[in-house]
């Protein structure tokens, strides 16, 4: 039987993918350096707690080795692999534990990937091969799923419940012919869950041209005590104020205890309303890598995370440039669980 462990369960390592897409590198060396520094800071923070393997397109391998060549408590390994983009949460495998054969083992789920619903700007020929390549390198079995899905579109508590959104898995450009029952059956089969909770939507900016159409991992996630952490936009001038209220009401109606995590006080960037979110943190062995925004609410979010994850070190990493490119720290990391 397959079971996706909760993120706070022990990891063997973390996987990442190095920026190589044209929009992340820009048309000048300064833009490329900014992207590479942002990813390197996350890799180095994670390597304080566990090993990291970074997938790197051969065209930018020299940059990765330069920026990642630093002393860390755990190794950072570079693995050359043709890539289209750098959001390994979505393109890499979802790792599960297979304990159906007696001795538990790690197994990878290779979701069908089609560029976040066949986005006009996306390329995914290489990225649809990433999950299988990672599983091969990790020495674990892999199962291909016909469901078009991304790791950022699911969140589990490790005890049988998954959070997803109505606008991702039922997106006509992803799984246009699938019913809700079809989606739930596939998730139950591959993740070992017995309950699938459909949030009505994601954050507002995620529906812009370069968004994912509603990934759950930026709006809500489970905590070890069974509660759900919710992106709490407190400013009524931001369109996510209404979104936070809607999702809080929904979660409460589903019987969940909700922990409000404030949205950053920052409302705008040069494009429009931001989707900056502390929910997009990443839990590692003994720590939490928390998105920071040089924002008045950074301290409050860190205090909440310290209470939610007692005994773990909270490490803040500036995530503003990552969000400017379309995601956050959780989006660029993928945990490989450890069998105990």
C-alpha positions, 0 to 999 in steps of 0.5 A: 500500500502506498502512503505519502508521508507528511512533509514534517516526517524524516527526509532522506534528501531534498531535490531542487532544479536550477533556473534555466528558463529564459524568463528567469535568466532575463537578457542580462547577467544581473537578472540571471545572477539574481535568480541563481543567488535566490535558488542558491540561498534556499539550497544552502539553507536546506543543506543546514539540515539534510542533503540536497541534490540540484538538477541542472540543465547542462547549458547552465551547469557552470553557474550552478557549480559556482553558486552552490560551491560552499561549505554546508553541514550536508552536501549539495550535489549537482546532477546534470539533466535537460530541463525546461524550468526550475519548479521541481515541486511540480515537475519532480516525483511525489515520493511515497512509502510503499509498505505493501511488500513487507519491508517499506520502501520509497516509491515515486509517483510520476504525474503527467505534466503539461506545463500547468495546464498547457500555458502558452508560455510554458515548455514541458518536453524535458520537464515531463521526463524529470520525475522518472529521471529523479526516481532512477537516480534515487534508486526507487521504483516509479509509477506513471499516473495519467492524472495531470497534476503537480506537487504544488497542487496537493498537500497531505497530513500523512494520516489519510487526508489531502487538500487540493483545489477545484481549479487545478485538478479539474482544470479543463486544460489539465483533466478536462474529461475527469470527474471529481470521483475520477480525480479522488480515486486516482489520488487515493490510489497513488497517495494512500489517502481516504479523504480528499478536501476540495478547496474552492480556489487559490490566491488571486494572482495565481490566476494571472497569465503566469500562474498555476490556476490555484495551487494549494501550497500557497494558500493552505497546508496541514500542521503536525497537530492536525490543524490547517495553516491558512493564508490570512490576508487582513487588508480589505484592499487586497482581493485575497482578503475575500479569498481568505474569508471564503477558505476559512469558512470552508475549512471550518465547515469541513471540521478543521481547526484553522491557524491564521498566518498573516499575509505580508503587509506588502500589497503590490509589486511592479506588476500588481497585487502580490501573492507573497505567502508564508504558507509556502514554507518548506519543512526539513529535518529539524527545521523550517525554511520560511519565506521572508519578504523584508516585511513587518509581518515576517516576525509574526509569521516566524513566531507562529511557525515556531509554535506550529513546529516546536523544536525546529529551527526557523530559517528565513530566506528572502523569497521576493525574487522567487515569487516574482518569477512565479512561486516560492520556497516550497515550489522549488523544493521536493522532499524524498522521505526516509524509510525508518 
